[in-house]
Amino acid sequence: MELEFNELRELLSVINQTDVAEFTLKSGEFELVVRKGMPTGGFAIP
């Protein structure tokens, strides 16, 4: 799956306007996880 920068920005904006606490998008080797209202400890790239 290939997301253009503007598509990703729009997706994050829409998620930010909802009550969704966690959103996961997976396609092949691509995985995007968005969590709202949770403390973060950074991220790791496998």
C-alpha positions in Angstrom: 0.0 0.0 0.0 1.3 3.4 -0.8 0.0 6.6 0.9 0.8 10.0 -0.4 1.7 12.6 2.2 -1.6 14.5 1.8 -3.6 11.3 2.1 -1.8 10.5 5.3 -2.3 14.0 6.7 -6.0 13.9 5.8 -6.4 10.5 7.4 -4.7 11.7 10.7 -6.9 14.8 10.6 -10.1 12.7 10.4 -8.9 10.4 13.1 -8.2 13.4 15.3 -11.7 14.6 14.9 -13.3 11.4 16.2 -13.5 9.5 19.5 -11.4 6.6 18.1 -8.7 5.8 20.6 -6.7 3.4 18.4 -6.6 2.9 14.6 -4.5 0.3 12.8 -4.0 0.1 9.0 -2.1 -2.9 7.6 -1.3 -3.8 4.1 1.5 -6.3 3.2 4.6 -5.1 5.1 3.1 -1.7 5.8 1.5 -1.0 9.2 0.3 2.2 10.6 -0.9 2.4 14.2 -2.3 5.6 15.7 -3.1 5.8 19.4 -4.7 8.8 21.0 -4.6 9.8 24.7 -1.9 7.2 25.6 1.6 7.9 26.8 4.3 7.2 24.2 7.7 5.7 24.7 8.9 6.2 21.3 8.8 3.8 18.3 10.9 1.0 16.8 11.4 0.1 13.2 11.6 -3.7 12.9 
